[in-house]
Amino acid sequence: MYHYNNQTEVRNAFWETFPDLEAESRKRRTFSKGQNAQTAQCRETFCEWLDSLSRNVQISDRLAQNVTL
Protein backbone atom coordinates (compact mmCIF):
# COMPACT_ATOMS: atom_id res chain seq x y z
CA MET A 1 0.00 0.00 0.00
CA TYR A 2 1.30 3.43 -0.95
CA HIS A 3 1.50 6.36 1.43
CA TYR A 4 0.07 8.79 -1.17
CA ASN A 5 -2.63 7.69 -3.59
CA ASN A 6 -3.48 10.74 -5.67
CA GLN A 7 -2.03 14.00 -6.95
CA THR A 8 -3.82 16.16 -4.38
CA GLU A 9 -2.30 14.21 -1.49
CA VAL A 10 1.17 14.50 -3.03
CA ARG A 11 0.86 18.26 -3.64
CA ASN A 12 -0.48 18.90 -0.13
CA ALA A 13 2.34 16.85 1.40
CA PHE A 14 4.91 18.76 -0.65
CA TRP A 15 3.67 22.14 0.55
CA GLU A 16 3.54 20.86 4.16
CA THR A 17 7.10 19.56 3.84
CA PHE A 18 8.41 22.82 2.37
CA PRO A 19 6.49 25.66 4.04
CA ASP A 20 9.07 28.23 2.94
CA LEU A 21 8.39 27.39 -0.72
CA GLU A 22 4.65 27.54 -0.08
CA ALA A 23 4.99 30.98 1.52
CA GLU A 24 7.07 32.23 -1.40
CA SER A 25 4.55 30.84 -3.88
CA ARG A 26 1.66 32.50 -2.07
CA LYS A 27 3.59 35.79 -1.87
CA ARG A 28 4.23 35.68 -5.63
CA ARG A 29 0.54 34.72 -6.16
CA THR A 30 1.51 31.61 -8.10
CA PHE A 31 0.39 29.03 -5.52
CA SER A 32 -2.64 27.77 -7.47
CA LYS A 33 -1.36 28.51 -10.98
CA GLY A 34 0.39 25.23 -11.68
CA GLN A 35 3.89 23.95 -12.05
CA ASN A 36 5.12 26.28 -14.80
CA ALA A 37 4.27 29.34 -12.71
CA GLN A 38 6.58 28.22 -9.89
CA THR A 39 10.21 29.22 -9.53
CA ALA A 40 12.94 26.95 -10.86
CA GLN A 41 14.04 26.25 -7.29
CA CYS A 42 10.53 25.15 -6.34
CA ARG A 43 10.16 22.91 -9.40
CA GLU A 44 13.58 21.35 -8.84
CA THR A 45 12.83 20.69 -5.18
CA PHE A 46 9.49 19.13 -6.13
CA CYS A 47 11.13 16.81 -8.67
CA GLU A 48 13.82 15.69 -6.24
CA TRP A 49 11.27 15.16 -3.47
CA LEU A 50 8.99 13.24 -5.83
CA ASP A 51 11.90 11.06 -6.95
CA SER A 52 12.67 10.21 -3.34
CA LEU A 53 9.03 9.21 -2.74
CA SER A 54 9.17 6.94 -5.75
CA ARG A 55 12.46 5.33 -4.75
CA ASN A 56 11.11 4.70 -1.24
CA VAL A 57 7.93 3.18 -2.70
CA GLN A 58 5.68 5.76 -1.06
CA ILE A 59 3.91 6.45 -4.37
CA SER A 60 3.22 4.35 -7.44
CA ASP A 61 5.37 4.71 -10.54
CA ARG A 62 2.33 5.90 -12.47
CA LEU A 63 1.58 8.63 -9.95
CA ALA A 64 5.24 9.68 -9.94
CA GLN A 65 5.11 10.11 -13.72
CA ASN A 66 1.84 12.07 -13.74
CA VAL A 67 1.81 14.34 -10.69
CA THR A 68 2.49 18.06 -11.13
CA LEU A 69 2.38 21.05 -8.86
PDB file of N, CA, C, O and CB in Angstrom:
ATOM      1  N   MET A   1       0.841  -1.178   0.000  1.00  0.00           N
ATOM      2  CA  MET A   1       0.000   0.000   0.000  1.00  0.00           C
ATOM      3  C   MET A   1       0.891   1.248   0.000  1.00  0.00           C
ATOM      4  O   MET A   1       1.878   1.329   0.731  1.00  0.00           O
ATOM      5  CB  MET A   1      -0.959  -0.006   1.223  1.00  0.00           C
ATOM      6  N   TYR A   2       0.517   2.203  -0.829  1.00  0.00           N
ATOM      7  CA  TYR A   2       1.301   3.429  -0.949  1.00  0.00           C
ATOM      8  C   TYR A   2       0.856   4.465   0.080  1.00  0.00           C
ATOM      9  O   TYR A   2      -0.298   4.489   0.508  1.00  0.00           O
ATOM     10  CB  TYR A   2       1.178   4.003  -2.365  1.00  0.00           C
ATOM     11  N   HIS A   3       1.790   5.308   0.461  1.00  0.00           N
ATOM     12  CA  HIS A   3       1.497   6.363   1.433  1.00  0.00           C
ATOM     13  C   HIS A   3       0.614   7.452   0.819  1.00  0.00           C
ATOM     14  O   HIS A   3      -0.278   7.977   1.484  1.00  0.00           O
ATOM     15  CB  HIS A   3       2.803   6.980   1.960  1.00  0.00           C
ATOM     16  N   TYR A   4       0.862   7.789  -0.449  1.00  0.00           N
ATOM     17  CA  TYR A   4       0.070   8.792  -1.167  1.00  0.00           C
ATOM     18  C   TYR A   4      -0.583   8.117  -2.359  1.00  0.00           C
ATOM     19  O   TYR A   4       0.061   7.367  -3.093  1.00  0.00           O
ATOM     20  CB  TYR A   4       0.953  10.004  -1.624  1.00  0.00           C
ATOM     21  N   ASN A   5      -1.880   8.393  -2.548  1.00  0.00           N
ATOM     22  CA  ASN A   5      -2.627   7.687  -3.586  1.00  0.00           C
ATOM     23  C   ASN A   5      -3.116   8.561  -4.722  1.00  0.00           C
ATOM     24  O   ASN A   5      -3.570   8.041  -5.741  1.00  0.00           O
ATOM     25  CB  ASN A   5      -3.784   7.011  -2.980  1.00  0.00           C
ATOM     26  N   ASN A   6      -3.036   9.874  -4.578  1.00  0.00           N
ATOM     27  CA  ASN A   6      -3.479  10.740  -5.670  1.00  0.00           C
ATOM     28  C   ASN A   6      -2.661  12.032  -5.685  1.00  0.00           C
ATOM     29  O   ASN A   6      -1.903  12.322  -4.760  1.00  0.00           O
ATOM     30  CB  ASN A   6      -4.987  11.059  -5.533  1.00  0.00           C
ATOM     31  N   GLN A   7      -2.835  12.790  -6.755  1.00  0.00           N
ATOM     32  CA  GLN A   7      -2.034  13.997  -6.948  1.00  0.00           C
ATOM     33  C   GLN A   7      -2.278  15.038  -5.857  1.00  0.00           C
ATOM     34  O   GLN A   7      -1.344  15.714  -5.426  1.00  0.00           O
ATOM     35  CB  GLN A   7      -2.330  14.602  -8.305  1.00  0.00           C
ATOM     36  N   THR A   8      -3.504  15.167  -5.417  1.00  0.00           N
ATOM     37  CA  THR A   8      -3.817  16.159  -4.375  1.00  0.00           C
ATOM     38  C   THR A   8      -3.065  15.853  -3.092  1.00  0.00           C
ATOM     39  O   THR A   8      -2.519  16.757  -2.460  1.00  0.00           O
ATOM     40  CB  THR A   8      -5.329  16.195  -4.099  1.00  0.00           C
ATOM     41  N   GLU A   9      -3.033  14.593  -2.706  1.00  0.00           N
ATOM     42  CA  GLU A   9      -2.296  14.208  -1.494  1.00  0.00           C
ATOM     43  C   GLU A   9      -0.806  14.513  -1.635  1.00  0.00           C
ATOM     44  O   GLU A   9      -0.171  14.983  -0.691  1.00  0.00           O
ATOM     45  CB  GLU A   9      -2.498  12.711  -1.194  1.00  0.00           C
ATOM     46  N   VAL A  10      -0.259  14.246  -2.806  1.00  0.00           N
ATOM     47  CA  VAL A  10       1.166  14.496  -3.032  1.00  0.00           C
ATOM     48  C   VAL A  10       1.459  15.988  -2.969  1.00  0.00           C
ATOM     49  O   VAL A  10       2.406  16.405  -2.303  1.00  0.00           O
ATOM     50  CB  VAL A  10       1.613  13.922  -4.390  1.00  0.00           C
ATOM     51  N   ARG A  11       0.656  16.798  -3.656  1.00  0.00           N
ATOM     52  CA  ARG A  11       0.859  18.258  -3.637  1.00  0.00           C
ATOM     53  C   ARG A  11       0.736  18.813  -2.225  1.00  0.00           C
ATOM     54  O   ARG A  11       1.575  19.606  -1.796  1.00  0.00           O
ATOM     55  CB  ARG A  11      -0.154  18.955  -4.560  1.00  0.00           C
ATOM     56  N   ASN A  12      -0.300  18.406  -1.498  1.00  0.00           N
ATOM     57  CA  ASN A  12      -0.483  18.903  -0.134  1.00  0.00           C
ATOM     58  C   ASN A  12       0.694  18.519   0.760  1.00  0.00           C
ATOM     59  O   ASN A  12       1.143  19.324   1.576  1.00  0.00           O
ATOM     60  CB  ASN A  12      -1.787  18.361   0.457  1.00  0.00           C
ATOM     61  N   ALA A  13       1.190  17.297   0.608  1.00  0.00           N
ATOM     62  CA  ALA A  13       2.335  16.854   1.403  1.00  0.00           C
ATOM     63  C   ALA A  13       3.586  17.644   1.049  1.00  0.00           C
ATOM     64  O   ALA A  13       4.391  17.964   1.923  1.00  0.00           O
ATOM     65  CB  ALA A  13       2.585  15.360   1.197  1.00  0.00           C
ATOM     66  N   PHE A  14       3.751  17.961  -0.240  1.00  0.00           N
ATOM     67  CA  PHE A  14       4.914  18.762  -0.646  1.00  0.00           C
ATOM     68  C   PHE A  14       4.889  20.123   0.029  1.00  0.00           C
ATOM     69  O   PHE A  14       5.889  20.552   0.605  1.00  0.00           O
ATOM     70  CB  PHE A  14       4.952  18.932  -2.177  1.00  0.00           C
ATOM     71  N   TRP A  15       3.749  20.806  -0.039  1.00  0.00           N
ATOM     72  CA  TRP A  15       3.670  22.141   0.546  1.00  0.00           C
ATOM     73  C   TRP A  15       3.841  22.083   2.065  1.00  0.00           C
ATOM     74  O   TRP A  15       4.418  22.997   2.653  1.00  0.00           O
ATOM     75  CB  TRP A  15       2.330  22.802   0.187  1.00  0.00           C
ATOM     76  N   GLU A  16       3.346  21.018   2.707  1.00  0.00           N
ATOM     77  CA  GLU A  16       3.535  20.862   4.156  1.00  0.00           C
ATOM     78  C   GLU A  16       5.004  20.599   4.496  1.00  0.00           C
ATOM     79  O   GLU A  16       5.494  21.036   5.537  1.00  0.00           O
ATOM     80  CB  GLU A  16       2.657  19.712   4.692  1.00  0.00           C
ATOM     81  N   THR A  17       5.694  19.890   3.620  1.00  0.00           N
ATOM     82  CA  THR A  17       7.102  19.559   3.845  1.00  0.00           C
ATOM     83  C   THR A  17       8.011  20.772   3.628  1.00  0.00           C
ATOM     84  O   THR A  17       9.049  20.907   4.275  1.00  0.00           O
ATOM     85  CB  THR A  17       7.528  18.420   2.920  1.00  0.00           C
ATOM     86  N   PHE A  18       7.602  21.647   2.709  1.00  0.00           N
ATOM     87  CA  PHE A  18       8.414  22.822   2.373  1.00  0.00           C
ATOM     88  C   PHE A  18       7.598  24.103   2.548  1.00  0.00           C
ATOM     89  O   PHE A  18       7.219  24.735   1.562  1.00  0.00           O
ATOM     90  CB  PHE A  18       8.946  22.719   0.923  1.00  0.00           C
ATOM     91  N   PRO A  19       7.325  24.490   3.801  1.00  0.00           N
ATOM     92  CA  PRO A  19       6.487  25.664   4.040  1.00  0.00           C
ATOM     93  C   PRO A  19       7.108  26.968   3.524  1.00  0.00           C
ATOM     94  O   PRO A  19       6.386  27.907   3.190  1.00  0.00           O
ATOM     95  CB  PRO A  19       6.209  25.790   5.516  1.00  0.00           C
ATOM     96  N   ASP A  20       8.432  27.029   3.460  1.00  0.00           N
ATOM     97  CA  ASP A  20       9.070  28.235   2.936  1.00  0.00           C
ATOM     98  C   ASP A  20       8.768  28.413   1.453  1.00  0.00           C
ATOM     99  O   ASP A  20       8.563  29.537   0.996  1.00  0.00           O
ATOM    100  CB  ASP A  20      10.584  28.180   3.160  1.00  0.00           C
ATOM    101  N   LEU A  21       8.736  27.312   0.695  1.00  0.00           N
ATOM    102  CA  LEU A  21       8.392  27.394  -0.721  1.00  0.00           C
ATOM    103  C   LEU A  21       6.914  27.739  -0.906  1.00  0.00           C
ATOM    104  O   LEU A  21       6.544  28.465  -1.829  1.00  0.00           O
ATOM    105  CB  LEU A  21       8.722  26.073  -1.427  1.00  0.00           C
ATOM    106  N   GLU A  22       6.079  27.207  -0.017  1.00  0.00           N
ATOM    107  CA  GLU A  22       4.650  27.545  -0.082  1.00  0.00           C
ATOM    108  C   GLU A  22       4.451  29.040   0.185  1.00  0.00           C
ATOM    109  O   GLU A  22       3.693  29.704  -0.522  1.00  0.00           O
ATOM    110  CB  GLU A  22       3.835  26.698   0.943  1.00  0.00           C
ATOM    111  N   ALA A  23       5.127  29.559   1.195  1.00  0.00           N
ATOM    112  CA  ALA A  23       4.994  30.979   1.519  1.00  0.00           C
ATOM    113  C   ALA A  23       5.453  31.853   0.359  1.00  0.00           C
ATOM    114  O   ALA A  23       4.810  32.850   0.033  1.00  0.00           O
ATOM    115  CB  ALA A  23       5.794  31.316   2.778  1.00  0.00           C
ATOM    116  N   GLU A  24       6.566  31.475  -0.260  1.00  0.00           N
ATOM    117  CA  GLU A  24       7.072  32.234  -1.403  1.00  0.00           C
ATOM    118  C   GLU A  24       6.081  32.174  -2.565  1.00  0.00           C
ATOM    119  O   GLU A  24       5.838  33.180  -3.233  1.00  0.00           O
ATOM    120  CB  GLU A  24       8.450  31.694  -1.845  1.00  0.00           C
ATOM    121  N   SER A  25       5.517  31.007  -2.798  1.00  0.00           N
ATOM    122  CA  SER A  25       4.554  30.836  -3.879  1.00  0.00           C
ATOM    123  C   SER A  25       3.302  31.673  -3.632  1.00  0.00           C
ATOM    124  O   SER A  25       2.768  32.290  -4.554  1.00  0.00           O
ATOM    125  CB  SER A  25       4.181  29.361  -4.031  1.00  0.00           C
ATOM    126  N   ARG A  26       2.843  31.690  -2.395  1.00  0.00           N
ATOM    127  CA  ARG A  26       1.659  32.505  -2.074  1.00  0.00           C
ATOM    128  C   ARG A  26       1.983  33.999  -2.207  1.00  0.00           C
ATOM    129  O   ARG A  26       1.162  34.775  -2.697  1.00  0.00           O
ATOM    130  CB  ARG A  26       1.154  32.191  -0.634  1.00  0.00           C
ATOM    131  N   LYS A  27       3.170  34.389  -1.774  1.00  0.00           N
ATOM    132  CA  LYS A  27       3.587  35.788  -1.872  1.00  0.00           C
ATOM    133  C   LYS A  27       3.645  36.239  -3.332  1.00  0.00           C
ATOM    134  O   LYS A  27       3.256  37.360  -3.659  1.00  0.00           O
ATOM    135  CB  LYS A  27       4.957  35.987  -1.202  1.00  0.00           C
ATOM    136  N   ARG A  28       4.130  35.360  -4.201  1.00  0.00           N
ATOM    137  CA  ARG A  28       4.227  35.683  -5.628  1.00  0.00           C
ATOM    138  C   ARG A  28       2.885  35.497  -6.348  1.00  0.00           C
ATOM    139  O   ARG A  28       2.766  35.800  -7.536  1.00  0.00           O
ATOM    140  CB  ARG A  28       5.298  34.809  -6.291  1.00  0.00           C
ATOM    141  N   ARG A  29       1.878  34.997  -5.623  1.00  0.00           N
ATOM    142  CA  ARG A  29       0.540  34.717  -6.161  1.00  0.00           C
ATOM    143  C   ARG A  29       0.563  33.685  -7.280  1.00  0.00           C
ATOM    144  O   ARG A  29      -0.177  33.789  -8.258  1.00  0.00           O
ATOM    145  CB  ARG A  29      -0.091  35.995  -6.670  1.00  0.00           C
ATOM    146  N   THR A  30       1.428  32.685  -7.115  1.00  0.00           N
ATOM    147  CA  THR A  30       1.510  31.610  -8.101  1.00  0.00           C
ATOM    148  C   THR A  30       1.116  30.267  -7.492  1.00  0.00           C
ATOM    149  O   THR A  30       1.225  29.235  -8.155  1.00  0.00           O
ATOM    150  CB  THR A  30       2.923  31.529  -8.678  1.00  0.00           C
ATOM    151  N   PHE A  31       0.662  30.264  -6.245  1.00  0.00           N
ATOM    152  CA  PHE A  31       0.390  29.027  -5.516  1.00  0.00           C
ATOM    153  C   PHE A  31      -0.567  28.103  -6.271  1.00  0.00           C
ATOM    154  O   PHE A  31      -0.315  26.900  -6.343  1.00  0.00           O
ATOM    155  CB  PHE A  31      -0.185  29.349  -4.152  1.00  0.00           C
ATOM    156  N   SER A  32      -1.626  28.617  -6.820  1.00  0.00           N
ATOM    157  CA  SER A  32      -2.640  27.774  -7.473  1.00  0.00           C
ATOM    158  C   SER A  32      -2.556  27.830  -8.995  1.00  0.00           C
ATOM    159  O   SER A  32      -3.497  27.427  -9.678  1.00  0.00           O
ATOM    160  CB  SER A  32      -4.029  28.196  -7.028  1.00  0.00           C
ATOM    161  N   LYS A  33      -1.455  28.318  -9.529  1.00  0.00           N
ATOM    162  CA  LYS A  33      -1.362  28.508 -10.975  1.00  0.00           C
ATOM    163  C   LYS A  33      -0.599  27.408 -11.700  1.00  0.00           C
ATOM    164  O   LYS A  33      -0.339  27.531 -12.897  1.00  0.00           O
ATOM    165  CB  LYS A  33      -0.714  29.813 -11.261  1.00  0.00           C
ATOM    166  N   GLY A  34      -0.243  26.359 -11.016  1.00  0.00           N
ATOM    167  CA  GLY A  34       0.390  25.233 -11.681  1.00  0.00           C
ATOM    168  C   GLY A  34       1.908  25.258 -11.650  1.00  0.00           C
ATOM    169  O   GLY A  34       2.536  26.215 -11.199  1.00  0.00           O
ATOM    170  N   GLN A  35       2.459  24.187 -12.140  1.00  0.00           N
ATOM    171  CA  GLN A  35       3.894  23.951 -12.054  1.00  0.00           C
ATOM    172  C   GLN A  35       4.721  24.987 -12.805  1.00  0.00           C
ATOM    173  O   GLN A  35       5.737  25.449 -12.287  1.00  0.00           O
ATOM    174  CB  GLN A  35       4.210  22.587 -12.581  1.00  0.00           C
ATOM    175  N   ASN A  36       4.313  25.358 -13.997  1.00  0.00           N
ATOM    176  CA  ASN A  36       5.123  26.279 -14.799  1.00  0.00           C
ATOM    177  C   ASN A  36       5.166  27.692 -14.232  1.00  0.00           C
ATOM    178  O   ASN A  36       6.031  28.479 -14.616  1.00  0.00           O
ATOM    179  CB  ASN A  36       4.595  26.326 -16.205  1.00  0.00           C
ATOM    180  N   ALA A  37       4.262  28.025 -13.338  1.00  0.00           N
ATOM    181  CA  ALA A  37       4.266  29.344 -12.713  1.00  0.00           C
ATOM    182  C   ALA A  37       5.219  29.413 -11.520  1.00  0.00           C
ATOM    183  O   ALA A  37       5.511  30.501 -11.022  1.00  0.00           O
ATOM    184  CB  ALA A  37       2.862  29.712 -12.272  1.00  0.00           C
ATOM    185  N   GLN A  38       5.702  28.259 -11.061  1.00  0.00           N
ATOM    186  CA  GLN A  38       6.578  28.223  -9.893  1.00  0.00           C
ATOM    187  C   GLN A  38       8.016  28.551 -10.276  1.00  0.00           C
ATOM    188  O   GLN A  38       8.395  28.466 -11.444  1.00  0.00           O
ATOM    189  CB  GLN A  38       6.513  26.852  -9.220  1.00  0.00           C
ATOM    190  N   THR A  39       8.799  28.921  -9.288  1.00  0.00           N
ATOM    191  CA  THR A  39      10.209  29.220  -9.534  1.00  0.00           C
ATOM    192  C   THR A  39      10.963  27.941  -9.887  1.00  0.00           C
ATOM    193  O   THR A  39      10.500  26.837  -9.600  1.00  0.00           O
ATOM    194  CB  THR A  39      10.847  29.899  -8.300  1.00  0.00           C
ATOM    195  N   ALA A  40      12.110  28.102 -10.503  1.00  0.00           N
ATOM    196  CA  ALA A  40      12.939  26.951 -10.860  1.00  0.00           C
ATOM    197  C   ALA A  40      13.354  26.182  -9.605  1.00  0.00           C
ATOM    198  O   ALA A  40      13.397  24.952  -9.614  1.00  0.00           O
ATOM    199  CB  ALA A  40      14.186  27.406 -11.648  1.00  0.00           C
ATOM    200  N   GLN A  41      13.655  26.901  -8.538  1.00  0.00           N
ATOM    201  CA  GLN A  41      14.041  26.248  -7.290  1.00  0.00           C
ATOM    202  C   GLN A  41      12.902  25.376  -6.765  1.00  0.00           C
ATOM    203  O   GLN A  41      13.131  24.252  -6.319  1.00  0.00           O
ATOM    204  CB  GLN A  41      14.442  27.296  -6.237  1.00  0.00           C
ATOM    205  N   CYS A  42      11.697  25.888  -6.817  1.00  0.00           N
ATOM    206  CA  CYS A  42      10.531  25.151  -6.335  1.00  0.00           C
ATOM    207  C   CYS A  42      10.300  23.908  -7.196  1.00  0.00           C
ATOM    208  O   CYS A  42      10.059  22.826  -6.662  1.00  0.00           O
ATOM    209  CB  CYS A  42       9.274  26.054  -6.341  1.00  0.00           C
ATOM    210  N   ARG A  43      10.370  24.049  -8.501  1.00  0.00           N
ATOM    211  CA  ARG A  43      10.163  22.909  -9.402  1.00  0.00           C
ATOM    212  C   ARG A  43      11.240  21.848  -9.210  1.00  0.00           C
ATOM    213  O   ARG A  43      10.944  20.653  -9.206  1.00  0.00           O
ATOM    214  CB  ARG A  43      10.148  23.378 -10.860  1.00  0.00           C
ATOM    215  N   GLU A  44      12.481  22.281  -9.053  1.00  0.00           N
ATOM    216  CA  GLU A  44      13.581  21.346  -8.838  1.00  0.00           C
ATOM    217  C   GLU A  44      13.411  20.593  -7.520  1.00  0.00           C
ATOM    218  O   GLU A  44      13.609  19.380  -7.461  1.00  0.00           O
ATOM    219  CB  GLU A  44      14.922  22.089  -8.853  1.00  0.00           C
ATOM    220  N   THR A  45      13.049  21.310  -6.478  1.00  0.00           N
ATOM    221  CA  THR A  45      12.833  20.687  -5.175  1.00  0.00           C
ATOM    222  C   THR A  45      11.694  19.682  -5.254  1.00  0.00           C
ATOM    223  O   THR A  45      11.780  18.596  -4.681  1.00  0.00           O
ATOM    224  CB  THR A  45      12.535  21.752  -4.106  1.00  0.00           C
ATOM    225  N   PHE A  46      10.624  20.042  -5.963  1.00  0.00           N
ATOM    226  CA  PHE A  46       9.488  19.132  -6.130  1.00  0.00           C
ATOM    227  C   PHE A  46       9.925  17.849  -6.848  1.00  0.00           C
ATOM    228  O   PHE A  46       9.567  16.751  -6.422  1.00  0.00           O
ATOM    229  CB  PHE A  46       8.351  19.826  -6.917  1.00  0.00           C
ATOM    230  N   CYS A  47      10.679  17.980  -7.909  1.00  0.00           N
ATOM    231  CA  CYS A  47      11.129  16.811  -8.670  1.00  0.00           C
ATOM    232  C   CYS A  47      12.027  15.908  -7.833  1.00  0.00           C
ATOM    233  O   CYS A  47      11.883  14.686  -7.870  1.00  0.00           O
ATOM    234  CB  CYS A  47      11.870  17.253  -9.931  1.00  0.00           C
ATOM    235  N   GLU A  48      12.938  16.489  -7.089  1.00  0.00           N
ATOM    236  CA  GLU A  48      13.824  15.687  -6.239  1.00  0.00           C
ATOM    237  C   GLU A  48      13.037  14.996  -5.124  1.00  0.00           C
ATOM    238  O   GLU A  48      13.285  13.832  -4.811  1.00  0.00           O
ATOM    239  CB  GLU A  48      14.931  16.570  -5.634  1.00  0.00           C
ATOM    240  N   TRP A  49      12.096  15.716  -4.535  1.00  0.00           N
ATOM    241  CA  TRP A  49      11.267  15.162  -3.470  1.00  0.00           C
ATOM    242  C   TRP A  49      10.397  14.025  -4.021  1.00  0.00           C
ATOM    243  O   TRP A  49      10.259  12.976  -3.392  1.00  0.00           O
ATOM    244  CB  TRP A  49      10.384  16.269  -2.835  1.00  0.00           C
ATOM    245  N   LEU A  50       9.822  14.246  -5.187  1.00  0.00           N
ATOM    246  CA  LEU A  50       8.991  13.243  -5.829  1.00  0.00           C
ATOM    247  C   LEU A  50       9.805  11.994  -6.163  1.00  0.00           C
ATOM    248  O   LEU A  50       9.326  10.874  -5.988  1.00  0.00           O
ATOM    249  CB  LEU A  50       8.351  13.815  -7.093  1.00  0.00           C
ATOM    250  N   ASP A  51      11.024  12.184  -6.639  1.00  0.00           N
ATOM    251  CA  ASP A  51      11.898  11.059  -6.946  1.00  0.00           C
ATOM    252  C   ASP A  51      12.192  10.249  -5.689  1.00  0.00           C
ATOM    253  O   ASP A  51      12.226   9.019  -5.732  1.00  0.00           O
ATOM    254  CB  ASP A  51      13.205  11.551  -7.581  1.00  0.00           C
ATOM    255  N   SER A  52      12.401  10.932  -4.581  1.00  0.00           N
ATOM    256  CA  SER A  52      12.673  10.206  -3.337  1.00  0.00           C
ATOM    257  C   SER A  52      11.447   9.413  -2.884  1.00  0.00           C
ATOM    258  O   SER A  52      11.590   8.307  -2.363  1.00  0.00           O
ATOM    259  CB  SER A  52      13.107  11.182  -2.230  1.00  0.00           C
ATOM    260  N   LEU A  53      10.250   9.960  -3.075  1.00  0.00           N
ATOM    261  CA  LEU A  53       9.034   9.214  -2.741  1.00  0.00           C
ATOM    262  C   LEU A  53       8.931   7.947  -3.586  1.00  0.00           C
ATOM    263  O   LEU A  53       8.573   6.881  -3.087  1.00  0.00           O
ATOM    264  CB  LEU A  53       7.786  10.094  -2.946  1.00  0.00           C
ATOM    265  N   SER A  54       9.244   8.079  -4.849  1.00  0.00           N
ATOM    266  CA  SER A  54       9.170   6.944  -5.753  1.00  0.00           C
ATOM    267  C   SER A  54      10.194   5.873  -5.387  1.00  0.00           C
ATOM    268  O   SER A  54       9.873   4.685  -5.356  1.00  0.00           O
ATOM    269  CB  SER A  54       9.381   7.403  -7.187  1.00  0.00           C
ATOM    270  N   ARG A  55      11.411   6.292  -5.115  1.00  0.00           N
ATOM    271  CA  ARG A  55      12.462   5.332  -4.747  1.00  0.00           C
ATOM    272  C   ARG A  55      12.150   4.605  -3.448  1.00  0.00           C
ATOM    273  O   ARG A  55      12.522   3.445  -3.274  1.00  0.00           O
ATOM    274  CB  ARG A  55      13.799   6.042  -4.620  1.00  0.00           C
ATOM    275  N   ASN A  56      11.463   5.291  -2.533  1.00  0.00           N
ATOM    276  CA  ASN A  56      11.111   4.699  -1.243  1.00  0.00           C
ATOM    277  C   ASN A  56       9.748   4.002  -1.273  1.00  0.00           C
ATOM    278  O   ASN A  56       9.223   3.608  -0.232  1.00  0.00           O
ATOM    279  CB  ASN A  56      11.114   5.769  -0.168  1.00  0.00           C
ATOM    280  N   VAL A  57       9.194   3.857  -2.449  1.00  0.00           N
ATOM    281  CA  VAL A  57       7.926   3.177  -2.699  1.00  0.00           C
ATOM    282  C   VAL A  57       6.785   3.766  -1.855  1.00  0.00           C
ATOM    283  O   VAL A  57       5.951   3.037  -1.318  1.00  0.00           O
ATOM    284  CB  VAL A  57       8.071   1.683  -2.409  1.00  0.00           C
ATOM    285  N   GLN A  58       6.770   5.082  -1.753  1.00  0.00           N
ATOM    286  CA  GLN A  58       5.676   5.758  -1.059  1.00  0.00           C
ATOM    287  C   GLN A  58       4.583   6.184  -2.025  1.00  0.00           C
ATOM    288  O   GLN A  58       3.475   6.520  -1.606  1.00  0.00           O
ATOM    289  CB  GLN A  58       6.200   6.971  -0.301  1.00  0.00           C
ATOM    290  N   ILE A  59       4.892   6.172  -3.328  1.00  0.00           N
ATOM    291  CA  ILE A  59       3.906   6.447  -4.365  1.00  0.00           C
ATOM    292  C   ILE A  59       4.127   5.460  -5.505  1.00  0.00           C
ATOM    293  O   ILE A  59       5.212   4.897  -5.649  1.00  0.00           O
ATOM    294  CB  ILE A  59       4.005   7.924  -4.870  1.00  0.00           C
ATOM    295  N   SER A  60       3.095   5.260  -6.306  1.00  0.00           N
ATOM    296  CA  SER A  60       3.225   4.354  -7.443  1.00  0.00           C
ATOM    297  C   SER A  60       4.055   5.002  -8.547  1.00  0.00           C
ATOM    298  O   SER A  60       4.189   6.224  -8.600  1.00  0.00           O
ATOM    299  CB  SER A  60       1.838   3.956  -7.979  1.00  0.00           C
ATOM    300  N   ASP A  61       4.601   4.181  -9.414  1.00  0.00           N
ATOM    301  CA  ASP A  61       5.371   4.711 -10.545  1.00  0.00           C
ATOM    302  C   ASP A  61       4.479   5.568 -11.443  1.00  0.00           C
ATOM    303  O   ASP A  61       4.912   6.602 -11.950  1.00  0.00           O
ATOM    304  CB  ASP A  61       6.003   3.557 -11.361  1.00  0.00           C
ATOM    305  N   ARG A  62       3.251   5.140 -11.635  1.00  0.00           N
ATOM    306  CA  ARG A  62       2.329   5.899 -12.470  1.00  0.00           C
ATOM    307  C   ARG A  62       2.059   7.290 -11.880  1.00  0.00           C
ATOM    308  O   ARG A  62       2.080   8.291 -12.596  1.00  0.00           O
ATOM    309  CB  ARG A  62       1.013   5.128 -12.636  1.00  0.00           C
ATOM    310  N   LEU A  63       1.808   7.337 -10.583  1.00  0.00           N
ATOM    311  CA  LEU A  63       1.577   8.631  -9.945  1.00  0.00           C
ATOM    312  C   LEU A  63       2.825   9.495 -10.029  1.00  0.00           C
ATOM    313  O   LEU A  63       2.718  10.699 -10.263  1.00  0.00           O
ATOM    314  CB  LEU A  63       1.156   8.445  -8.481  1.00  0.00           C
ATOM    315  N   ALA A  64       3.980   8.926  -9.849  1.00  0.00           N
ATOM    316  CA  ALA A  64       5.239   9.684  -9.936  1.00  0.00           C
ATOM    317  C   ALA A  64       5.411  10.308 -11.317  1.00  0.00           C
ATOM    318  O   ALA A  64       5.937  11.414 -11.441  1.00  0.00           O
ATOM    319  CB  ALA A  64       6.440   8.773  -9.619  1.00  0.00           C
ATOM    320  N   GLN A  65       4.973   9.603 -12.347  1.00  0.00           N
ATOM    321  CA  GLN A  65       5.107  10.109 -13.716  1.00  0.00           C
ATOM    322  C   GLN A  65       4.074  11.189 -14.045  1.00  0.00           C
ATOM    323  O   GLN A  65       4.315  12.020 -14.920  1.00  0.00           O
ATOM    324  CB  GLN A  65       4.977   8.963 -14.705  1.00  0.00           C
ATOM    325  N   ASN A  66       2.937  11.190 -13.362  1.00  0.00           N
ATOM    326  CA  ASN A  66       1.839  12.072 -13.738  1.00  0.00           C
ATOM    327  C   ASN A  66       1.619  13.291 -12.849  1.00  0.00           C
ATOM    328  O   ASN A  66       1.004  14.265 -13.283  1.00  0.00           O
ATOM    329  CB  ASN A  66       0.610  11.295 -13.766  1.00  0.00           C
ATOM    330  N   VAL A  67       2.102  13.253 -11.631  1.00  0.00           N
ATOM    331  CA  VAL A  67       1.812  14.341 -10.692  1.00  0.00           C
ATOM    332  C   VAL A  67       2.566  15.614 -11.071  1.00  0.00           C
ATOM    333  O   VAL A  67       3.724  15.570 -11.485  1.00  0.00           O
ATOM    334  CB  VAL A  67       2.175  13.922  -9.261  1.00  0.00           C
ATOM    335  N   THR A  68       1.886  16.736 -10.920  1.00  0.00           N
ATOM    336  CA  THR A  68       2.486  18.058 -11.126  1.00  0.00           C
ATOM    337  C   THR A  68       2.071  18.958  -9.979  1.00  0.00           C
ATOM    338  O   THR A  68       1.136  18.659  -9.236  1.00  0.00           O
ATOM    339  CB  THR A  68       2.059  18.673 -12.497  1.00  0.00           C
ATOM    340  N   LEU A  69       2.781  20.063  -9.849  1.00  0.00           N
ATOM    341  CA  LEU A  69       2.379  21.052  -8.856  1.00  0.00           C
ATOM    342  C   LEU A  69       1.136  21.749  -9.326  1.00  0.00           C
ATOM    343  O   LEU A  69       0.622  22.628  -8.635  1.00  0.00           O
ATOM    344  CB  LEU A  69       3.498  22.066  -8.589  1.00  0.00           C
TER     345      LEU A  69
END
